[in-house]
Amino acid sequence: MIPSSRSEVKERDLVDPSPRSCQRRKRKRQRGSSLTSLASISLTASAILVSISNNESTVTAYAPNQAFSRQPNPFSFLPQRGHYSSSSSLDMASNLATEGLSPYFQGILSRTNSRQRFVTGRYPLIIDIKENPTAKWLNLGRMDGDIATTYVLVNDTTIDRSLASYDRFQWIDMENRVELHNRYASVSLELLAEVNIPKPGYLNILPADGPGASATEVRTLQSTTRWNRWRNSALYQELEEIQWNAPYRDRLWVTGFTLTGRKGLVQSVDAETGHIDSVNSRSEAMALWPNEVNHVPRTLIDHRDDDDDGPAQQQQRQKVELDDALLVSDGFLVPGKDRGGIYVIKNPSNPNSEWTTCLTDTKGDNWFYHRAVWVDLTGDGRKSILTARAKLRKVAGHKNNPTEQDDSRPKNGQLVWLEMPEPHHFDESTGTPLEEDGTAFDPFSTRHLPWKERVLATGPDVMFNVVDMDTEDDTIEVIASQFFDKRVTLHSIKIGKKPHIAFGRTIDNRCGAAFGGIVANLDGRQGGSSANVVIDSGSTVPTLQPGDAFSHVLVTSHECDFDESADKQLIQSMTSHHNTAIEPHHHVDRTESSLDGGSLFAYRVPEGKDAWKREPWVRTTVATGFKVKAQLWNVINPGAPGFVYTFHARKEDAGKGKRPMIAIAGDCAESAYIFRPEDVSEREESLYVSDPTAQYRLMSEIRCGATVGSIAIGYDDLCSAAQESGYAKIYIPCYEKDKVLVFAMGSGEEEDEDDGW
């Protein structure tokens, strides 16, 4: 008989001493200890759910023994492997889901009664993200919060049945495990959390003591009785002066947008508490299509009269302290969203002091912007903004082909310098910049808006990075992925009172629609051995810091080829890039005819004095075969892949000279990809490879079933979930599903084991 209420089930389980009841509980304990049992179900044990409801942000961590109970502390550690508590609430959930079903139908219900962990190896893993129908069914009518509904399939099977399961890996002898780590960069991956945020597009992790810091102070102080006493006092007005000494973790910033909405979305997730904040409605109404968000330096003018360093060396001299502000690039080619701009949101999410201003001209042409960086182009310590922009230009189609797609694309991108206003004078004793009336200089005040716009070059339109190819001269270089002009270019800017382009060249004009573009250190070289260094890597994952050396430029080709092939063929086309024989000394490692869909290219920086100006940049096809999924929502300029990133499984691996991993946001391919460095033993001796360090193999493809516009990678622990500290946390947005998935990397070894490797 099915019980009439949950309370009736709970009371019966607690007080009924009948042998039948005891036997039922005993069987459940036995099933809970088996990872391969087909007769048990539970809620998703390895996920933390972060949700927004009724404009209030709530976060709840769920373990099997807390499925229907609300704890005073919304966070708790997830169960360690092999420990499964048998509580009345879990028994109740199992009874409701399985009572009256045969063992066969019980077996086909979705179950995740252990942490969803698996281990990578020599061959690629295809990870499918699915919705757990059992969890969704149990979630109906719940009044105390949601439960996580996501589970993972590995190579078309459940984790516990997969050869890549975490438990199977523990049975491999230590010698073979060490070989997997050393040769194939083997790591464990775990679906750690899902974050419910509407329409996530761009992600960026910024230090929590920067943007959003004052909002955290307000929220924390409001929860104390001392704050209640202060609310009506004069100290309330001095909140900005309070020194906040609490430890900070990462803060994930998420921007989102919709085709029909009249506001953009800018939200943040605190990695320590899981709290979700949003900017106010005024800020959302100003930036209708927010793209990349970046930090704002606390000191925008580095005034030094006795500075002997050259202007290029000043770009990467010291660590930048961050202000409580966001720099937002806004706009897209969609009509109604194409009038973008560069915005500064001061004190984001602070209910008392948040305000937003636009630094660009709001009355000019309809330009849209994807990214902006802080660079001193004048050599006087003022950090101006360097950005790229494009606008929609309607052009009549060719008379023989009026529907030609390229004819309607904007082809007038610009590299723009937004000059920061110059202070009237400096205080003689402190060096503080001042206005003419003696007040503190504020470059964001209305008297200085909009900032002066200077067009440095035509062509750059979307993404770019800033480097110094020769630290001994007075120039810095911009390497741009020109999406609409389909090329990769380099522009050298001479720093001075009137910055200008001193040199330019095209690196590649056969790359297709170049999109993501970053500099990377695929060689593992250290800083002092290179003449070319990073100023801004072009990536939101700061694997390379200002002043670091780099060896390659990574560029994605964002192509609109629809996926009409089988999954296995797609995987092979992305991992078999060594199968094409080429002639020695050819400057392209792969012929154009072998490219299939979107691709990832690696360009090696030529070595030698001024070789970057005259020598070819050897191009290697790292991966190809990225295809657009034919979905109803992929109708506006679809393409794949999106942005590219480099990272390490552990942050300290960079200092050990290890080659980085590569992550790619698939965009309309609806997947995220992780590539590992290829081991020399995997390469056929008969194949010629001109650039060995640019050879990578697919480690895993995470199929999300939604647009993956970007990826964020951090190293701080997420809340109090069970995880290996110091390892990468990979944040993957699923745009149409309104959630961000969080995968945690690990060593693959039990935490209580220390084998010394």
C-alpha positions, -999 to 999 in steps of 0.1 A, spaced: 0 0 0 13 34 -9 13 57 22 -9 88 21 17 112 33 55 116 38 50 121 75 32 88 77 61 70 60 87 87 82 68 79 114 63 42 104 100 38 95 110 52 128 87 33 152 77 2 134 98 -26 149 84 -54 127 108 -79 112 97 -69 77 107 -33 84 141 -43 99 148 -66 69 140 -38 45 165 -14 63 191 -41 64 188 -47 26 191 -10 20 224 -9 40 238 -37 20 228 -22 -13 242 12 -2 277 -3 2 277 -18 -34 286 6 -62 272 -17 -89 239 -26 -74 209 -23 -97 182 -23 -70 189 9 -52 184 46 -60 192 78 -43 195 115 -50 226 129 -67 252 127 -40 280 145 -57 264 178 -65 258 210 -48 228 229 -61 229 267 -63 195 282 -72 177 315 -76 140 318 -68 118 348 -63 149 371 -68 165 355 -37 197 335 -40 198 302 -21 224 276 -20 220 241 -7 244 211 -5 228 178 -7 242 144 4 221 112 4 215 114 42 202 150 38 179 146 9 148 159 26 162 176 56 172 213 59 202 219 81 209 252 99 241 254 79 231 251 42 266 236 34 280 203 45 307 180 33 296 154 8 300 118 17 334 102 13 337 72 -9 323 41 7 302 58 34 265 59 28 243 66 57 209 50 60 185 76 73 147 76 74 146 104 48 166 84 23 146 53 30 114 73 24 128 85 -10 137 50 -20 103 37 -10 84 63 -29 104 57 -60 105 19 -60 74 6 -42 53 -14 -66 80 -18 -93 96 -50 -103 134 -54 -99 138 -48 -137 121 -15 -136 139 -5 -104 171 -12 -122 164 12 -151 157 41 -128 185 68 -127 207 64 -97 238 82 -84 244 69 -49 281 78 -49 303 107 -59 304 110 -97 341 106 -102 361 90 -130 397 90 -141 412 99 -175 438 79 -193 454 73 -227 421 73 -247 395 101 -248 365 100 -225 331 112 -239 311 126 -210 274 131 -214 255 153 -191 220 140 -185 190 150 -164 181 125 -137 144 117 -141 142 101 -107 155 132 -90 132 154 -110 103 133 -100 112 133 -64 116 171 -66 79 177 -75 61 194 -47 91 199 -25 88 229 -2 123 230 13 144 237 -18 155 219 -49 177 189 -55 204 184 -80 191 167 -112 223 161 -132 241 129 -136 270 117 -158 275 90 -184 310 80 -194 314 66 -229 277 58 -231 275 40 -198 272 47 -161 303 56 -141 303 25 -119 302 3 -151 328 23 -169 364 12 -172 372 48 -163 355 46 -129 373 59 -99 370 26 -81 384 6 -109 414 29 -110 422 21 -73 426 -16 -83 454 -8 -107 489 -14 -93 509 16 -83 535 12 -110 508 15 -137 491 43 -120 523 64 -119 528 57 -156 493 69 -164 500 101 -144 534 108 -160 527 97 -196 491 107 -201 486 134 -175 459 113 -159 436 131 -135 403 124 -118 372 144 -128 341 148 -107 309 166 -112 310 187 -81 282 212 -84 255 227 -106 247 264 -103 213 276 -115 218 310 -132 197 322 -161 213 323 -195 250 321 -186 272 333 -214 306 347 -204 324 335 -172 354 350 -155 369 343 -120 382 374 -103 397 377 -68 369 383 -42 388 412 -27 382 431 -59 348 435 -76 320 427 -52 340 431 -20 319 459 -5 287 440 -12 302 411 8 309 435 36 273 448 36 258 413 36 281 402 64 275 432 86 238 431 81 237 397 96 252 408 129 236 426 158 263 452 157 252 462 123 216 465 135 228 490 161 248 509 134 220 512 108 208 546 121 241 559 132 267 580 115 290 550 110 265 537 85 276 565 61 312 555 65 308 519 53 333 524 24 360 532 50 357 499 69 387 478 65 377 442 57 401 417 70 382 384 64 399 359 41 387 359 5 382 332 -21 375 334 -58 344 350 -71 328 337 -103 313 365 -125 287 355 -150 272 376 -177 241 366 -197 218 380 -224 186 373 -243 174 381 -278 142 398 -267 149 410 -232 157 447 -225 184 441 -199 216 422 -195 225 399 -167 256 403 -145 258 380 -115 284 366 -92 289 334 -71 311 335 -40 332 304 -40 334 304 -2 297 307 7 280 300 -26 260 333 -22 247 347 -56 246 384 -61 234 405 -90 240 441 -101 210 464 -98 184 470 -124 199 503 -136 232 485 -145 213 457 -162 193 482 -183 225 500 -195 244 469 -207 219 449 -228 244 423 -241 274 421 -216 303 401 -229 336 398 -211 340 414 -176 374 424 -163 388 441 -133 396 477 -126 430 486 -111 428 504 -78 456 528 -89 449 540 -124 479 564 -124 514 553 -115 530 587 -111 568 583 -108 591 612 -117 623 591 -111 613 560 -131 642 548 -153 623 518 -167 611 519 -203 574 523 -211 571 487 -221 587 474 -189 563 494 -168 533 473 -181 544 443 -161 564 456 -132 542 450 -103 511 431 -91 479 452 -97 457 459 -67 420 457 -77 393 482 -71 357 472 -62 346 477 -98 339 458 -130 350 467 -166 322 454 -189 324 451 -227 289 452 -242 270 447 -275 265 422 -303 255 423 -340 219 415 -332 197 445 -341 187 463 -309 218 450 -291 244 464 -315 248 497 -297 273 485 -272 299 502 -251 325 500 -224 310 503 -189 324 506 -154 302 492 -126 315 506 -93 307 486 -62 287 459 -81 259 444 -61 263 469 -32 227 481 -25 240 513 -10 266 526 -35 265 507 -68 266 530 -99 274 525 -136 289 548 -162 296 544 -199 331 554 -210 323 554 -247 302 577 -268 266 567 -266 255 590 -295 278 578 -322 277 547 -344 264 514 -332 296 497 -322 298 465 -302 327 454 -280 338 419 -267 368 427 -245 389 456 -231 422 457 -212 441 482 -192 474 494 -209 496 524 -205 501 536 -240 513 571 -232 543 561 -210 533 585 -182 517 560 -159 481 565 -170 463 532 -176 441 537 -206 418 511 -222 427 492 -253 397 476 -270 385 462 -304 351 468 -318 329 461 -349 296 473 -362 269 458 -384 272 471 -420 245 463 -444 259 456 -479 239 446 -509 245 410 -520 264 401 -551 243 401 -583 250 365 -590 245 354 -553 224 379 -534 223 356 -504 260 355 -500 266 354 -462 299 374 -462 282 403 -479 262 412 -447 290 408 -423 307 438 -408 342 442 -422 352 474 -405 366 464 -372 388 488 -353 415 487 -327 407 516 -304 425 535 -277 403 550 -250 425 576 -234 422 580 -197 418 617 -189 449 635 -175 447 650 -140 452 687 -137 481 684 -113 496 662 -86 499 669 -49 535 679 -43 538 660 -10 518 628 -16 517 626 -54 479 623 -54 463 633 -87 440 662 -83 413 681 -103 416 718 -111 396 727 -80 419 707 -57 395 677 -52 407 642 -58 409 632 -95 382 608 -106 385 597 -143 350 583 -142 332 615 -132 308 630 -156 332 660 -163 355 635 -181 330 615 -200 331 601 -226 368 592 -228 385 603 -260 385 576 -287 415 572 -310 414 546 -338 448 530 -340 442 505 -368 414 489 -388 408 452 -388 408 439 -352 372 433 -342 367 407 -315 395 391 -295 431 401 -290 461 399 -267 489 423 -258 526 413 -256 560 428 -258 580 411 -285 611 431 -278 616 443 -242 645 466 -254 624 489 -276 596 513 -269 568 494 -285 542 468 -275 524 444 -298 487 435 -303 480 400 -318 444 400 -330 420 373 -342 401 391 -369 368 373 -371 351 391 -399 383 396 -420 393 359 -414 430 365 -405 454 367 -376 474 400 -375 500 417 -355 502 454 -348 532 471 -331 522 503 -311 548 529 -304 543 542 -269 544 579 -263 524 611 -260 507 602 -293 507 564 -296 505 550 -332 511 519 -352 548 516 -361 546 481 -377 520 456 -388 518 423 -406 494 394 -413 504 362 -395 479 340 -413 452 348 -439 441 311 -444 428 304 -409 391 310 -415 370 331 -391 395 336 -364 378 339 -330 395 331 -297 432 341 -295 456 338 -266 493 335 -260 505 303 -244 537 287 -230 535 253 -246 572 248 -242 572 252 -204 600 278 -208 608 301 -179 607 339 -179 644 349 -181 651 329 -213 628 348 -237 628 382 -253 590 382 -257 568 385 -226 532 388 -218 513 420 -210 478 406 -213 475 370 -224 441 375 -240 426 349 -217 402 351 -187 422 322 -172 454 339 -160 478 310 -165 503 335 -179 509 366 -158 524 399 -170 561 394 -175 559 357 -182 574 342 -213 553 326 -241 561 303 -270 529 301 -291 497 319 -301 466 298 -299 437 307 -323 403 290 -328 387 290 -362 349 296 -356 333 278 -385 296 271 -393 297 235 -403 268 215 -391 273 181 -375 259 154 -398 283 126 -390 283 99 -364 299 107 -330 328 83 -335 338 100 -367 338 133 -350 361 121 -323 385 106 -347 387 137 -368 397 157 -337 424 133 -325 440 119 -356 458 151 -367 491 132 -372 478 109 -399 485 133 -428 519 130 -442 536 163 -450 568 173 -466 597 184 -443 602 221 -438 566 229 -448 554 258 -426 519 243 -420 517 210 -402 484 201 -419 470 208 -454 439 229 -458 420 200 -474 423 180 -442 406 206 -421 371 196 -411 348 222 -395 362 245 -369 398 241 -357 424 250 -331 457 264 -345 490 269 -327 515 294 -341 550 292 -329 568 325 -323 598 328 -345 631 329 -326 659 354 -332 662 391 -332 633 406 -350 624 372 -365 588 378 -355 587 407 -380 599 388 -411 599 350 -405 568 328 -409 549 318 -378 548 280 -381 512 268 -378 502 235 -363 466 222 -364 461 210 -328 426 198 -334 398 200 -360 364 186 -366 343 210 -343 308 210 -357 277 230 -350 247 211 -335 216 217 -356 194 232 -329 166 257 -331 184 282 -310 216 280 -331 203 305 -357 223 337 -351 258 335 -365 264 299 -353 299 285 -352 323 263 -334 345 262 -315 346 293 -292 373 305 -268 405 286 -260 423 285 -226 455 269 -211 457 257 -175 473 232 -153 456 205 -132 474 220 -102 484 257 -101 520 249 -90 526 227 -120 534 259 -140 565 266 -119 577 230 -125 580 235 -163 551 212 -171 533 218 -204 498 231 -198 465 214 -207 442 231 -232 405 238 -227 381 248 -254 345 261 -251 327 245 -280 301 273 -283 274 259 -307 291 225 -307 275 223 -272 305 207 -256 336 216 -235 369 200 -245 400 192 -225 433 184 -243 464 170 -227 500 172 -240 509 143 -263 536 119 -250 564 112 -275 557 75 -271 522 80 -287 537 93 -320 546 72 -349 582 74 -358 576 77 -395 556 109 -391 573 142 -394 564 168 -367 579 203 -370 566 215 -336 565 187 -311 553 208 -281 522 218 -301 510 182 -303 480 175 -281 455 147 -276 418 149 -266 415 139 -230 377 144 -226 347 159 -243 319 171 -220 287 171 -239 264 196 -222 234 197 -246 235 235 -246 256 263 -259 290 266 -241 300 302 -247 331 302 -224 349 284 -196 362 296 -162 389 278 -142 398 284 -106 418 267 -79 400 277 -47 378 252 -30 341 255 -38 322 259 -6 326 229 17 322 201 -8 346 171 -6 373 179 -31 411 178 -34 424 213 -26 448 229 -50 433 212 -81 415 230 -109 377 236 -108 363 239 -143 331 260 -146 311 253 -178 280 274 -187 250 257 -203 231 286 -218 198 271 -227 197 250 -196 202 280 -173 229 264 -153 267 263 -148 283 229 -142 314 226 -120 339 198 -125 367 193 -100 400 178 -109 420 156 -86 449 132 -84 428 101 -88 443 87 -55 427 82 -22 432 111 1 446 90 29 472 74 7 507 89 3 526 70 -23 553 96 -28 550 102 -65 
